[in-house]
Amino acid sequence: MKRRDFLRAASVPAAATTASATAGLGAAQETETEGGTATGTATGTGTGTGTGTGTGTGTGTESGGGSGSGETVTVTVGPGGSLVYEPGTEEALQIAPGTTVEFVWDSDNHNIVVENQPEGADWGGHEPIENTGFTYSHTFETLGTYEYYCDPHRSAGMEATLEVVENPDAGGGGGGEKELHDLGVPIHAHWVGAATILGILVTVIFTFYILKYGESPHTGTGRN
């Protein structure tokens, strides 16, 4: 075989190989999708995949379940450093079913531990210790009385009561004594004091008059 024919025969497979590679690269397409996932396709064979992940965290708010009535009530946890829930410690907080209560931390090292709640209620409180600025919310659906406390400060009296009632505007659950102004009577303390003093003076004057001038001429010795 002549040298020219030998070189011509050797160049044929090399040219075919180069053409095939070029065609494969030209037909391949690569796309990238937002979010970090990439896919590659080719008219021949072979696929490539890539994945991307992202994470996010948020602190400060938790919420309880319930459909809610749209109303939100705020309870301050440790207002100004005081070891109380306000409202709730001095006087029970009354709310309607479906009300969301937002607990707002106003001082440090407090939590919410549920001591008693109505049967069927699912309130878990918030037992992790939190500091100023933290908020926690829960929607109360079940009627009844809920009692809770702060674990680090329970011995100091940091306890509270929450009552879910049908009509909280009517005042607490019937029974018990009520002040006159709670019944709609427009009365003031200074008028009560003045009336009491006036009543005492009238009684003294009347008693003195009876003792001095009240003897009947038909009883005792009488006067002629």
HELIX and SHEET records of a PDB file:
HELIX    1   1 ARG A    3  ALA A   27  1                                  25    
HELIX    2   2 PRO A   79  GLY A   81  5                                   3    
HELIX    3   3 ASP A  151  ALA A  156  5                                   6    
HELIX    4   4 PRO A  168  ALA A  170  5                                   3    
HELIX    5   5 LEU A  180  LEU A  183  5                                   4    
HELIX    6   6 ALA A  189  TYR A  213  1                                  25    
SHEET    1   A 3 GLN A  29  THR A  33  0                                        
SHEET    2   A 3 THR A  37  THR A  41 -1                                        
SHEET    3   A 3 GLY A  48  GLY A  50 -1                                        
SHEET    1   B 4 TYR A  85  GLU A  86  0                                        
SHEET    2   B 4 THR A  72  VAL A  77 -1                                        
SHEET    3   B 4 THR A  99  TRP A 105  1                                        
SHEET    4   B 4 THR A 135  PHE A 140 -1                                        
SHEET    1   C 5 LEU A  93  ILE A  95  0                                        
SHEET    2   C 5 GLU A 159  VAL A 164  1                                        
SHEET    3   C 5 GLY A 144  TYR A 149 -1                                        
SHEET    4   C 5 HIS A 110  ASN A 116 -1                                        
SHEET    5   C 5 HIS A 126  GLU A 130 -1                                        
END                                                                             
